[in-house]
Amino acid sequence: MSQSQSQPSEQEVYLLGVYQMLGKTLGGRYKIISHLGGGGYGQTYLAEDIHLPNHPRCVVKQLKPQTKDSWNLEIASRLFNTEAEVLYKLGSHSQIPRLFAHFEENQEFYLVQEFIEGIDLSQELATQQQMRESQVILLLQEILEVLEFVHQQLVIHRDINPRNIIRRKHDNKLVLIDFGAVKQISTRVFNGQTQGGKTVAIGTPGYMPIEQVNGNPRFGSDIYAVGIIAVQALTGLDPSRHQLPKDPKTGEIYWRNRAMVSPEIANIIDQMIISNFQNRYQAASEVLKDIKSVQISQIQPQVIIKNIGLQDPEKISNNSSDSPGISPLPSSNRNKSVKSLRIWLGLVTIGAILLLFKVLASNQSKLFEFSEKSNKPIANSSPATDSKQALIPPLASPIPEYKLSPSRANRVARYIKQGDRLIESGEYERAVTTYNNALAIKPAYEEAYWGQCYSFDNLQRYAEAIATCDKALQLNPDYYKAWWSKGYALDALKRYDEALAHYDRALKIKPDFAEAWINKGATLTSLQRYEEALAAYAQALKIKPDLPEALNNQGATLNRLQRYQEALASYDKALKLKPDYVQAWNNRGIVLMNLKQYQEAIASYDKAIRLKPDYQPAIENRKQAQQLLGQ
């Protein structure tokens, strides 16, 4: 019998080892159901946790030491536990798989991590061919935000490539998997290859910079890999197949001629992938800062998406009786008609409204402010057109007498009214405290929770906004305003699919909720689903033709589709309804610049600046229009 017949090949040994793992239960609870892949440092399997209901799936990573003498195993065990602690800490981020368990069994080491259902980025890049710049910017921002957290934990990933980034199915977010720390455990001791302070090169060819190839990875090495992914997305060229050419003079990757990209974004990517690590970005936060600066300076229409209303849309009308000053119903009037009492109170307070309107009108230019955090305008109030007053919180529900004494009910009513006024004046911190005073007397009060949710939204404290909206929804699952406001917070956190689901829930309860249609359209615009966004704006305008914010958003979306004449018509309609609409004047100027009508664009920017002298987008855009006019 020949040697080849008597001894199995390496491939046969490999397959036998994998086969023997199938169906095996590790740690007394993790049953292996399939093989996912692996390499020299170990194997990865899909398993199910038989100790939990429904046997949820998880990922088991098996680390196989190449040598099993007691000295190496002792060191390996210590390293394994240390690295597992790091992975456990990393798993606190929502876009990094959680570590469920780590253990030793039969002199082998196992990590059990969260299973992420979805497709990896390599499939997405192959499908997209060449992505648009706007898509790549979103891709960069999301990966870099996760990477910023990783680096804060003093961890270098070492193997960022499209296969290690998964588009999670349930929320469409990118999840970073397969950390180099796991591979480092095996290479540092299991293979006995630690020398002179260097580590064995871990990574994927095409995505590793030279210092990582030489065994000296740095935080900038991860940034290099992310930059290469951006180049791949923009050009359609695969780095792992050596398709990225290099400039023969400089040795740098030569890619701009294969991509449709602005010089500003190209410069950022070039600094991410420059071969000399000393000239490269040193932190993910630096890249994010530069991307944000480019986004602010680029000429793009603003989409007013933060239309969190302060007044129940059912109570919005062109009648001036539906106006500021309406109080919660006192307990003694609990049997009266809400509608008739609203009219009576409106007539009583109309004189005060007329006096207040002058002050409110002077603040109309402050209704929408540009948020540098999200690079999108953030609304501090609901739409205010020329046919109705500035909006305030909805009429509070009657306070049942059987739960509260008349004096306590009146105290709650005063707190709610005070909170509403504080919101109206933009004093959101004080409003939160005032609503808390109301809740201390009457804990089950959905309107107070919703007032807090609105305040937290405007304070950009989105997690607290979600929590208070959830409390309102626990009290009333059909409270469509809470679904709407929670959707706003989710949108601000870039959890777009969840935001859409919440807007849809609000619209299912109240299909004629125009403001929710506007916000849904804006979220769809953020996802670049422009035709769907236009349909949502059209629905809002069908319900309420006099909403200038819907027309402004419609114009911004049409501009992105390069339908400039239609966009211009939308802005003109918005400005006819609301002549002091600063953002619409600015956006109108942008469209005129796209049409190369620079003089007319400058006139539009001048209108915006006269209305709001410190409005930076219009100031910067006007400078660019003047430069183009002088060329």
C-alpha positions in Angstrom: 0.0 0.0 0.0 1.4 3.4 -1.0 1.9 6.3 1.5 -0.8 8.3 -0.2 -3.2 5.5 0.4 -2.3 4.9 4.0 -2.2 8.6 5.2 -5.1 11.0 4.6 -4.4 14.3 2.8 -4.6 17.6 4.6 -7.9 18.3 2.8 -9.3 15.0 4.0 -8.2 15.7 7.6 -9.8 19.1 7.3 -13.1 17.8 6.0 -13.2 15.0 8.6 -12.7 17.5 11.4 -15.6 19.6 10.1 -17.8 16.6 9.6 -17.1 15.4 13.2 -18.3 18.7 14.6 -21.7 18.6 12.9 -24.4 17.7 15.3 -22.0 18.0 18.3 -23.2 19.9 21.4 -20.5 22.1 22.9 -20.6 23.5 26.5 -23.7 21.4 27.1 -25.9 23.8 25.1 -24.6 24.9 21.7 -25.5 22.3 19.0 -23.6 22.7 15.8 -25.8 22.6 12.7 -23.6 23.8 9.8 -20.1 24.9 8.9 -19.7 28.6 7.9 -16.0 28.7 7.1 -12.6 29.0 8.6 -8.8 29.1 8.1 -5.6 28.3 9.8 -6.6 29.7 13.2 -9.8 27.6 13.5 -13.3 27.1 12.2 -16.6 28.9 12.4 -19.9 27.1 12.8 -23.6 28.0 12.9 -25.2 26.6 16.1 -28.4 26.7 18.0 -28.7 27.3 21.8 -30.8 24.3 23.0 -31.1 25.8 26.5 -33.3 28.7 25.3 -36.9 28.7 23.9 -37.1 28.3 20.1 -33.4 27.4 20.0 -32.1 30.7 18.7 -29.1 30.6 16.4 -25.6 31.7 17.2 -22.1 31.6 15.8 -19.5 29.3 17.4 -15.8 30.1 16.6 -13.4 27.2 17.3 -9.8 28.1 17.9 -7.5 25.1 17.4 -4.0 25.3 18.9 -1.3 23.9 16.7 0.7 22.8 19.7 -0.9 21.3 22.9 2.0 21.2 25.4 1.0 22.4 28.9 3.1 25.6 28.8 1.6 26.9 25.5 -1.9 25.9 26.6 -1.6 27.9 29.9 -0.5 31.0 28.0 -3.2 30.4 25.4 -5.8 30.1 28.1 -4.8 33.4 29.6 -4.7 35.2 26.3 -8.0 33.7 25.3 -9.7 35.0 28.4 -8.2 38.5 28.0 -9.2 38.8 24.4 -12.7 37.5 25.2 -13.1 40.3 27.7 -12.3 42.8 24.8 -14.8 41.1 22.5 -17.4 41.2 25.3 -16.8 45.0 25.7 -17.1 45.5 21.9 -20.4 43.7 21.8 -22.0 46.5 23.8 -22.2 48.4 20.5 -25.4 47.7 18.6 -23.5 47.1 15.3 -21.0 44.6 16.6 -22.1 41.0 17.4 -22.5 40.3 21.1 -20.3 37.7 22.8 -22.5 35.2 24.6 -19.9 32.8 26.0 -16.3 31.7 25.9 -15.0 28.4 27.2 -12.4 25.7 26.9 -13.3 22.1 26.0 -10.9 19.2 25.3 -8.0 21.6 25.0 -9.7 23.7 22.4 -11.1 27.2 22.8 -14.6 28.4 21.8 -16.3 31.7 21.4 -20.1 32.0 21.0 -21.3 35.1 19.4 -24.6 36.6 18.1 -25.7 35.4 14.7 -26.3 38.3 12.3 -28.8 37.5 9.6 -28.3 39.4 6.4 -26.0 39.7 3.4 -22.4 40.8 3.5 -21.2 43.9 1.7 -19.4 42.0 -1.0 -22.7 40.9 -2.4 -24.0 44.5 -2.3 -21.0 45.9 -4.0 -21.2 43.3 -6.8 -24.8 44.1 -7.3 -24.4 47.9 -7.3 -21.4 47.9 -9.7 -20.5 51.6 -9.2 -22.3 53.3 -6.4 -23.2 57.0 -6.4 -21.2 59.3 -4.3 -24.1 60.0 -1.9 -24.4 56.2 -1.3 -20.7 55.9 -0.6 -20.8 58.8 1.8 -23.5 57.1 3.8 -21.5 53.8 3.7 -18.3 55.6 4.9 -20.1 57.3 7.8 -21.8 54.2 9.1 -18.6 52.1 9.0 -16.5 54.8 10.5 -18.9 55.5 13.3 -18.6 51.8 14.4 -14.9 51.9 13.9 -14.6 55.0 16.1 -16.1 53.0 18.9 -13.8 50.1 18.3 -10.7 52.3 18.4 -11.9 53.9 21.6 -11.6 50.5 23.2 -8.0 50.4 22.0 -8.8 47.6 19.5 -7.6 47.3 15.9 -9.9 45.2 13.8 -7.2 44.1 11.4 -9.5 42.6 8.8 -12.0 45.1 7.5 -13.2 44.0 4.1 -16.6 43.7 2.5 -17.1 40.1 3.7 -16.7 41.2 7.3 -19.4 43.8 7.0 -23.0 42.5 7.1 -26.1 44.4 6.1 -28.4 43.3 8.9 -31.8 42.1 7.6 -34.2 43.4 10.2 -33.0 47.0 10.2 -30.7 47.4 7.2 -27.8 48.6 9.4 -24.2 47.6 8.7 -22.6 45.2 11.3 -18.9 44.8 11.7 -17.9 41.1 12.4 -14.8 38.8 12.6 -12.4 40.9 14.7 -8.7 40.3 14.3 -8.4 39.9 18.1 -9.7 36.3 17.6 -7.1 35.6 15.0 -4.5 37.2 17.2 -5.1 34.7 19.9 -4.1 31.9 17.6 -1.2 33.6 15.9 0.5 35.0 19.0 0.9 31.7 20.8 -0.8 28.8 19.0 1.6 29.2 16.0 4.5 30.4 18.1 5.2 33.4 15.8 5.6 36.4 18.1 8.9 38.2 17.4 10.4 41.6 18.1 7.1 43.3 19.1 5.6 42.5 15.7 2.5 40.3 15.1 1.8 38.0 12.3 0.1 39.8 9.4 -3.6 39.4 9.7 -6.0 40.7 7.1 -7.2 40.3 3.5 -4.9 41.1 0.6 -6.0 44.2 -1.2 -7.3 45.8 2.0 -4.1 45.8 4.0 -1.7 48.8 4.0 2.1 48.1 3.9 2.6 48.5 7.7 0.0 45.8 8.4 1.6 43.5 5.8 4.8 43.9 7.7 3.1 43.0 11.0 2.8 46.5 12.5 -0.9 47.3 12.3 -2.1 50.7 13.6 -5.5 52.4 14.0 -4.8 54.0 10.6 -4.6 50.5 9.1 -8.3 50.0 9.7 -9.0 53.5 8.1 -7.0 52.4 5.1 -9.2 49.4 4.7 -12.4 51.5 4.9 -11.0 53.8 2.3 -10.3 50.9 -0.1 -13.9 49.8 0.3 -15.0 53.3 -0.7 -12.8 53.1 -3.8 -14.2 49.7 -4.6 -17.8 51.0 -4.3 -17.1 54.1 -6.5 -15.1 52.3 -9.2 -16.5 48.8 -9.3 -12.9 47.4 -9.1 -12.1 44.5 -6.8 -9.0 45.2 -4.6 -8.7 41.5 -3.7 -8.2 40.7 -7.4 -5.5 43.3 -7.8 -7.7 45.4 -10.0 -6.7 48.8 -8.5 -3.9 50.3 -10.6 -1.0 52.2 -9.0 0.5 55.5 -10.1 4.0 54.5 -11.4 5.5 57.8 -10.1 4.1 57.9 -6.6 3.1 54.3 -5.9 -0.3 55.4 -4.8 -3.6 53.8 -5.9 -4.8 55.5 -9.1 -8.6 55.4 -9.1 -10.2 58.8 -9.7 -10.5 58.5 -13.5 -12.8 55.4 -12.9 -15.3 57.2 -10.5 -17.9 59.9 -10.5 -16.9 61.7 -7.4 -16.4 65.3 -6.2 -12.9 66.5 -5.6 -13.6 67.1 -1.9 -14.7 63.5 -1.2 -11.9 62.1 -3.4 -9.4 64.1 -1.4 -10.7 62.5 1.8 -10.5 59.0 0.4 -7.0 59.6 -0.9 -5.9 60.6 2.6 -7.5 57.5 4.0 -5.5 55.2 1.6 -2.2 57.0 1.3 0.6 54.4 1.7 2.6 56.3 4.3 0.7 55.8 7.5 2.2 59.0 9.0 0.3 61.0 6.3 -2.9 59.1 6.7 -5.8 59.9 9.0 -5.0 58.8 12.5 -8.6 58.5 13.8 -12.0 57.7 12.4 -13.4 60.8 14.1 -11.0 63.0 11.9 -12.5 61.4 8.7 -16.1 61.9 9.9 -15.3 65.5 10.7 -14.0 66.2 7.2 -16.9 64.4 5.6 -19.3 66.5 7.6 -17.5 69.7 6.6 -17.9 68.7 2.9 -21.5 67.9 3.3 -22.2 71.3 4.9 -20.3 73.2 2.2 -21.8 71.3 -0.8 -24.7 72.8 -2.5 -27.6 70.6 -1.6 -31.2 71.5 -0.9 -32.3 71.1 2.6 -35.1 68.7 3.3 -37.2 69.8 6.2 -37.9 66.5 7.8 -38.3 67.3 11.5 -42.0 68.2 11.5 -42.8 67.0 14.9 -46.1 68.7 15.5 -47.1 70.3 18.8 -50.8 70.4 18.0 -53.1 67.4 17.3 -53.7 67.5 13.5 -57.3 66.9 14.2 -57.5 70.3 15.8 -55.6 72.2 13.1 -57.9 74.3 11.0 -58.0 77.7 9.3 -60.3 79.0 12.1 -58.4 81.3 14.4 -60.3 79.8 17.3 -58.0 76.8 17.2 -55.1 78.7 18.5 -52.7 79.1 21.5 -54.2 79.4 24.9 -56.5 76.3 25.0 -56.2 74.7 28.5 -56.9 71.2 29.6 -60.5 70.5 30.6 -61.1 71.0 34.4 -62.7 68.1 36.2 -65.9 69.9 36.8 -66.5 70.0 33.0 -65.8 66.4 32.3 -69.3 65.7 30.9 -69.3 68.6 28.5 -68.5 68.2 24.8 -64.7 68.7 24.1 -65.5 70.2 20.7 -67.9 72.9 22.1 -65.6 73.8 25.0 -62.7 74.2 22.6 -64.7 76.7 20.6 -65.8 78.6 23.7 -62.2 78.7 25.1 -60.9 79.8 21.7 -63.3 82.8 21.6 -62.4 83.7 25.1 -58.6 83.7 24.3 -58.7 85.1 20.8 -57.7 88.6 22.0 -54.7 87.2 23.7 -53.8 85.3 20.5 -53.9 88.3 18.3 -51.4 90.0 20.7 -49.2 86.9 20.8 -49.2 86.4 17.0 -47.1 89.5 16.4 -44.4 88.0 18.7 -44.7 84.5 17.2 -44.5 85.8 13.7 -41.2 87.5 14.4 -39.9 84.1 15.4 -41.0 82.2 12.3 -37.5 82.3 10.9 -36.4 80.3 13.9 -38.9 77.4 13.4 -36.3 75.4 11.5 -32.6 75.3 12.5 -29.8 73.5 10.7 -28.4 70.6 12.8 -24.7 70.1 12.4 -25.1 66.8 14.0 -27.3 65.3 11.3 -26.4 67.7 8.5 -30.2 68.2 8.1 -32.5 70.9 9.3 -34.2 70.1 12.5 -37.6 71.6 13.1 -38.4 73.1 16.5 -42.1 73.2 15.6 -44.7 71.9 13.3 -45.4 73.6 9.9 -46.8 77.1 10.3 -48.5 78.5 7.2 -50.0 81.8 6.5 -53.5 80.4 7.2 -53.0 79.3 10.8 -51.2 80.3 14.0 -48.0 78.7 15.2 -48.9 75.3 16.5 -49.0 74.3 20.2 -49.5 71.1 22.1 -52.9 69.4 21.7 -55.8 69.8 24.0 -55.2 67.6 27.0 -57.6 64.8 27.8 -60.1 65.5 30.6 -58.8 64.5 34.0 -61.3 62.0 35.6 -62.7 63.3 38.9 -62.8 59.8 40.4 -59.0 59.7 40.2 -58.0 63.2 41.3 -59.5 65.7 43.6 -60.6 69.0 41.8 -57.6 70.9 43.4 -55.1 68.2 42.2 -56.7 68.1 38.8 -56.4 71.8 38.5 -52.7 71.6 39.5 -52.1 69.0 36.7 -53.9 71.3 34.2 -51.7 74.2 35.2 -48.5 72.1 34.8 -49.6 70.9 31.4 -50.4 74.4 30.2 -47.1 75.7 31.6 -45.2 72.9 29.8 -47.0 73.7 26.6 -46.0 77.3 26.9 -42.4 76.4 27.6 -42.3 74.3 24.5 -43.8 77.1 22.5 -40.9 79.4 23.7 -38.3 76.8 23.1 -37.5 76.1 26.8 -37.4 72.4 26.4 -35.4 71.5 29.6 -37.9 73.4 31.8 -40.8 71.8 29.8 -39.5 68.3 30.7 -39.4 69.2 34.4 -42.9 70.8 34.3 -44.4 67.7 32.7 -42.7 65.6 35.4 -44.5 67.7 37.9 -47.8 66.7 36.2 -46.8 63.1 36.1 -45.9 63.1 39.8 -49.6 63.8 40.4 -51.1 61.7 37.6 -48.6 59.1 36.4 -50.8 57.6 33.7 -51.0 60.7 31.5 -50.1 60.1 27.9 -50.2 63.8 26.9 -47.5 64.6 29.4 -45.3 61.8 28.2 -45.8 63.0 24.6 -44.9 66.6 25.6 -41.7 65.2 27.1 -41.0 63.1 24.0 -41.3 66.2 21.9 -39.0 68.2 24.2 -36.4 65.4 24.1 -36.5 65.3 20.3 -35.7 69.0 20.2 -32.9 68.6 22.7 -31.5 65.8 20.5 -31.8 63.4 23.4 -33.3 60.7 21.2 -33.0 57.7 23.5 -35.1 59.5 26.1 -37.5 60.7 23.5 -38.1 57.0 22.5 -38.5 56.0 26.1 -41.1 58.6 26.8 -43.0 58.0 23.6 -43.1 54.3 24.5 -44.6 55.2 27.9 -47.3 57.1 26.0 -47.9 54.1 23.8 -48.2 51.8 26.7 -51.1 53.9 28.0 -52.6 54.2 24.5 -51.4 51.9 21.7 -53.4 53.9 19.2 -51.8 57.2 20.1 -50.7 58.1 16.6 -48.8 61.3 17.6 -46.5 59.2 19.8 -45.9 56.8 16.9 -45.1 59.8 14.8 -42.7 61.5 17.3 -40.9 58.2 18.1 -40.4 57.8 14.3 -38.8 61.2 14.3 -36.2 60.1 17.0 -35.5 56.9 15.1 -34.9 58.9 11.9 -32.5 61.2 13.7 -30.6 58.0 14.9 -30.5 56.9 11.2 -32.7 53.9 12.0 -34.6 54.6 8.9 -36.5 51.3 8.5 -37.8 51.5 12.0 -38.8 55.2 11.5 -40.7 54.2 8.4 -42.5 51.5 10.3 -43.5 54.0 13.0 -44.8 56.5 10.5 -46.8 53.7 8.8 -48.3 52.8 12.1 -49.4 56.4 12.7 -50.8 56.5 9.2 -52.7 53.2 9.7 -54.4 54.8 12.7 -54.9 58.2 11.0 -54.6 57.9 7.2 -55.2 61.7 6.8 -52.2 62.6 9.0 -50.4 65.0 6.5 -47.5 65.7 8.7 -46.6 62.0 9.1 -46.7 61.7 5.3 -44.2 64.6 5.1 -41.8 62.9 7.6 -42.2 59.5 5.9 -41.3 61.2 2.6 -38.2 62.8 4.2 -37.0 59.5 5.6 -37.5 57.9 2.1 -35.4 60.8 0.7 -32.6 59.9 3.2 -32.7 56.4 1.8 -32.6 57.8 -1.7 -35.9 56.2 -2.5 -36.9 59.4 -4.3 -40.0 58.3 -6.2 -41.6 56.8 -3.1 -40.7 60.1 -1.3 -42.4 62.1 -4.0 -45.5 59.9 -3.6 -45.6 60.6 0.1 -45.3 64.4 -0.4 -48.1 64.2 -2.9 -50.3 62.4 -0.4 -49.5 65.1 2.2 -50.4 67.8 -0.3 -53.6 66.0 -1.3 -54.7 66.1 2.4 -53.5 69.7 3.1 -52.5 71.6 -0.1 -51.3 74.6 2.0 -48.3 72.9 3.7 -45.2 74.7 2.5 -42.9 72.2 4.1 -44.3 69.4 1.9 -43.7 71.6 -1.1 -40.1 72.4 0.0 -39.3 68.7 0.6 -40.9 67.9 -2.8 -38.6 70.5 -4.4 -35.5 69.2 -2.7 -36.2 65.6 -3.9 -37.0 66.8 -7.5 -33.7 68.7 -7.4 -31.8 65.5 -6.5 -33.5 63.8 -9.5 -32.3 66.7 -11.6 -35.9 67.7 -12.4 -35.0 71.3 -11.9 -38.0 73.1 -13.5 -40.4 71.0 -11.4 -38.3 71.7 -8.3 -38.4 75.4 -9.0 -42.2 75.3 -9.3 -42.5 73.5 -5.9 -40.4 76.2 -4.2 -42.4 79.0 -5.8 -45.6 77.4 -4.5 -44.1 77.1 -1.0 -43.0 80.7 -1.0 -46.4 81.9 -2.2 -47.9 80.2 0.9 -45.0 81.3 3.2 -43.0 84.3 1.9 -40.7 84.3 4.9 -39.6 80.6 4.4 -35.8 81.0 4.7 -35.0 77.4 3.6 -37.2 77.5 0.5 -35.5 80.8 -0.6 -32.1 79.1 -0.2 -33.2 75.9 -1.9 -34.7 77.9 -4.8 -31.3 79.6 -5.2 -29.6 76.1 -5.4 -31.9 75.0 -8.2 -31.3 78.3 -10.1 -27.5 77.6 -9.8 -28.1 74.1 -11.2 -29.8 75.9 -14.1 -26.8 78.3 -14.3 -29.0 81.3 -13.6 -26.5 82.7 -11.2 -27.9 86.3 -10.9 -31.4 85.0 -10.1 -29.8 82.6 -7.6 -28.1 85.5 -5.8 -31.4 87.3 -5.6 -32.9 84.2 -3.8 -30.0 83.9 -1.4 -30.4 87.7 -0.6 -34.0 87.1 0.3 -33.0 84.3 2.7 -30.2 86.4 4.2 -32.6 89.4 4.7 -35.0 87.2 6.6 -32.2 85.6 8.7 -28.9 87.5 8.5 -26.8 84.7 10.2 -28.1 81.9 7.9 -24.8 80.3 6.9 -26.1 78.0 4.1 -27.4 81.0 2.1 -24.3 83.1 2.9 -21.9 80.3 1.6 -24.1 79.5 -1.4 -24.2 83.2 -2.4 -20.4 83.4 -2.4 -20.2 80.4 -4.7 -22.9 81.9 -7.0 -20.9 85.2 -7.2 -17.7 83.3 -8.0 -19.4 81.4 -10.8 -21.0 84.5 -12.1 -17.6 86.2 -12.4 -16.0 83.3 -14.3 
